[in-house]
Amino acid sequence: MSGIGIINTTGQPAIASSFHTLVVQPTSFCNLDCTYCYLPDRRSRRLMEVAVAQACVESIAQQNSGHPVSVVWHGGEPTATPIGLFRELLAPFEELRRAGTVRHEIQTNATLINRQWCELLSAYGFEVGVSIDGPGALNRNRLDRAGNPTDTRTRRGMQTLADAGLAYSVICVVTPETIDHAEALVDFFTGLPGCESVGFNIEEQEGADRAPVSENAAYRFWQRLIERRVGGSPLRIRDLDRLADYLAAIRAGHVDHAPYEPIPTVSWDGQVVLLSPELLGITDSRYGDFIAGNVLQQPITAMLARAGDLRYVNEFVVALNDCASHCSFYDFCRGAQAGNRYFEHATFAVRETTYCRTTRQAVVRAAADHLIPQGGRS
C-alpha cells in the first residue's frame, strides 16, 4: 500500500498518497476581523483565476480515485468573491461533480448570503457550513472591521439559507469567554432554523495572543453536552457523533486504520500546502513557506509523491508514530491536527498538544466518566 511514511505499530502508511479533501481559497480577503483569527493577508482582495480551478480539476482527475473528493471552498471569506467569478471557478468542476467524483462544501460567516448565493449553492449541490459562536455576547470575538458585532448579520444569512430550503451545519469556536456557557450554546443552536448539526472547536493557539481554554473547563463543557444529549437533546453535535461512531466501530470490530489525510490546500494563486490549511501564508526560518508546489506547474499527486522530502511532513510522521506507540487515545484521535503542533510548540514532531487534551481527550474522559461513574464502579 502506497503512502508517505509508515506507522511502525501497524505497518500501514502514515499519510495517504491520494486526497479525499481539497481545500480551495477563492480569495484571501475576509470581511470580518475576528479576535482569534490566524489568517494572514485577510485584508488583501486577491482573487483566484479560473486557470487555478482548472488545474485543481486536473489534479483530481489524475489521481483517479474511487472515492469522491470534497472540494472545500474556504478563505478568507469565500462569499467575498464576486459571485460571477465564483460561478466561473465552479464551471471546470462540473463534469466531475455530475459524475459523482466531486462534491462541493463551503465554510462561510453568512453575513453576505443573499438569494443569489442561495441559488448558486443549491444549483451546485453545496454542503454549507456557517461560522458563528453563539447569540449576542457569546459571539463577541466575531467582529467586523469597524469593531461592530456580526451575530445579527450572520443570523440573517442563516435565515436566508433556511428560507431557500438549504440546510447547513455550524462551526462554533468556544473561547475562554464562552466555555462555561454550554447550556446557552445548546439552546441557541437547537433553535436555529435549518441547522442540522454543530461542531464545537475549542479555541486553538494559532498565532493570536490569547489565553488558552483550560483542560478542566473543556472537560466540564463536554460533560455538560453529554448530559444534554443523554437527557434527550435533539441537537446533533459533530464531536459526540464522532465518538459514538468510533465506539460503534469498536463493537463491530471495524477500527479504521486508514492513513492520515494529506489535506492539500490551494491558495488563490495555486500554491499548495499539505496537512493543515492553517499553514497557508505562514513562513518560518526552519520550514520555509511550507509550500509543496504550485498546482499551475504540477499536479497535486506529484507533490504528494515527493512530500516525504518536506521537513514538516517528515516531522509529522515522527509525531504520528509517537502517538501510535505511546498514546492510549490514538485509535480514536488518529494523531489530531498537524497545525496545532506547529502553532503550540514550533515543531511538528511533538506528541501531545493542548488541542489534544481539550478537544479529543476531554471528550473521551467526559463520556467515560458519564458511562462509568464514581471511578469505574457501575
Secondary structure in CASP SS format (residue, H / E / C, confidence):
PFRMAT SS
TARGET T0000
AUTHOR 0000-0000-0000
METHOD secondary structure of the structure
MODEL  1
M C 1.00
S C 1.00
G C 1.00
I E 1.00
G E 1.00
I E 1.00
I E 1.00
N C 1.00
T C 1.00
T C 1.00
G C 1.00
Q E 1.00
P E 1.00
A E 1.00
I E 1.00
A C 1.00
S C 1.00
S C 1.00
F C 1.00
H C 1.00
T E 1.00
L E 1.00
V E 1.00
V E 1.00
Q C 1.00
P C 1.00
T E 1.00
S C 1.00
F C 1.00
C C 1.00
N C 1.00
L E 1.00
D C 1.00
C C 1.00
T C 1.00
Y C 1.00
C C 1.00
Y C 1.00
L C 1.00
P C 1.00
D C 1.00
R C 1.00
R C 1.00
S C 1.00
R C 1.00
R C 1.00
L E 1.00
M C 1.00
E C 1.00
V H 1.00
A H 1.00
V H 1.00
A H 1.00
Q H 1.00
A H 1.00
C H 1.00
V H 1.00
E H 1.00
S H 1.00
I H 1.00
A H 1.00
Q H 1.00
Q H 1.00
N C 1.00
S C 1.00
G C 1.00
H C 1.00
P C 1.00
V E 1.00
S E 1.00
V E 1.00
V E 1.00
W E 1.00
H C 1.00
G C 1.00
G C 1.00
E C 1.00
P H 1.00
T H 1.00
A H 1.00
T C 1.00
P C 1.00
I H 1.00
G H 1.00
L H 1.00
F H 1.00
R H 1.00
E H 1.00
L H 1.00
L H 1.00
A H 1.00
P H 1.00
F H 1.00
E H 1.00
E H 1.00
L H 1.00
R H 1.00
R H 1.00
A C 1.00
G C 1.00
T C 1.00
V E 1.00
R E 1.00
H E 1.00
E E 1.00
I E 1.00
Q E 1.00
T E 1.00
N C 1.00
A C 1.00
T C 1.00
L C 1.00
I C 1.00
N C 1.00
R H 1.00
Q H 1.00
W H 1.00
C H 1.00
E H 1.00
L H 1.00
L H 1.00
S H 1.00
A H 1.00
Y C 1.00
G C 1.00
F C 1.00
E E 1.00
V E 1.00
G E 1.00
V E 1.00
S E 1.00
I C 1.00
D C 1.00
G C 1.00
P C 1.00
G H 1.00
A H 1.00
L H 1.00
N H 1.00
R C 1.00
N C 1.00
R C 1.00
L E 1.00
D E 1.00
R C 1.00
A C 1.00
G C 1.00
N C 1.00
P E 1.00
T C 1.00
D H 1.00
T H 1.00
R H 1.00
T H 1.00
R H 1.00
R H 1.00
G H 1.00
M H 1.00
Q H 1.00
T H 1.00
L H 1.00
A H 1.00
D H 1.00
A C 1.00
G C 1.00
L C 1.00
A C 1.00
Y E 1.00
S E 1.00
V E 1.00
I E 1.00
C E 1.00
V E 1.00
V E 1.00
T C 1.00
P C 1.00
E C 1.00
T C 1.00
I C 1.00
D C 1.00
H C 1.00
A H 1.00
E H 1.00
A H 1.00
L H 1.00
V H 1.00
D H 1.00
F H 1.00
F H 1.00
T H 1.00
G C 1.00
L C 1.00
P C 1.00
G C 1.00
C E 1.00
E E 1.00
S E 1.00
V E 1.00
G E 1.00
F E 1.00
N E 1.00
I E 1.00
E C 1.00
E C 1.00
Q C 1.00
E C 1.00
G C 1.00
A C 1.00
D C 1.00
R C 1.00
A C 1.00
P C 1.00
V C 1.00
S C 1.00
E H 1.00
N H 1.00
A H 1.00
A H 1.00
Y H 1.00
R H 1.00
F H 1.00
W H 1.00
Q H 1.00
R H 1.00
L H 1.00
I H 1.00
E H 1.00
R H 1.00
R H 1.00
V H 1.00
G C 1.00
G C 1.00
S C 1.00
P C 1.00
L C 1.00
R C 1.00
I E 1.00
R H 1.00
D H 1.00
L H 1.00
D H 1.00
R H 1.00
L H 1.00
A H 1.00
D H 1.00
Y H 1.00
L H 1.00
A H 1.00
A H 1.00
I H 1.00
R H 1.00
A H 1.00
G C 1.00
H C 1.00
V C 1.00
D C 1.00
H C 1.00
A C 1.00
P C 1.00
Y E 1.00
E C 1.00
P C 1.00
I C 1.00
P C 1.00
T E 1.00
V E 1.00
S C 1.00
W C 1.00
D C 1.00
G C 1.00
Q E 1.00
V E 1.00
V E 1.00
L C 1.00
L C 1.00
S C 1.00
P H 1.00
E H 1.00
L H 1.00
L C 1.00
G C 1.00
I C 1.00
T C 1.00
D E 1.00
S C 1.00
R C 1.00
Y C 1.00
G E 1.00
D C 1.00
F C 1.00
I E 1.00
A E 1.00
G E 1.00
N E 1.00
V C 1.00
L C 1.00
Q C 1.00
Q C 1.00
P C 1.00
I H 1.00
T H 1.00
A H 1.00
M H 1.00
L H 1.00
A H 1.00
R C 1.00
A H 1.00
G H 1.00
D H 1.00
L C 1.00
R H 1.00
Y H 1.00
V H 1.00
N H 1.00
E H 1.00
F H 1.00
V H 1.00
V H 1.00
A H 1.00
L H 1.00
N H 1.00
D H 1.00
C H 1.00
A H 1.00
S H 1.00
H H 1.00
C C 1.00
S C 1.00
F C 1.00
Y H 1.00
D H 1.00
F H 1.00
C H 1.00
R C 1.00
G C 1.00
A C 1.00
Q C 1.00
A H 1.00
G H 1.00
N H 1.00
R H 1.00
Y H 1.00
F H 1.00
E H 1.00
H H 1.00
A C 1.00
T C 1.00
F C 1.00
A C 1.00
V C 1.00
R C 1.00
E C 1.00
T C 1.00
T H 1.00
Y H 1.00
C H 1.00
R H 1.00
T H 1.00
T H 1.00
R H 1.00
Q H 1.00
A H 1.00
V H 1.00
V H 1.00
R H 1.00
A H 1.00
A H 1.00
A H 1.00
D H 1.00
H H 1.00
L H 1.00
I C 1.00
P H 1.00
Q H 1.00
G H 1.00
G H 1.00
R C 1.00
S C 1.00
END
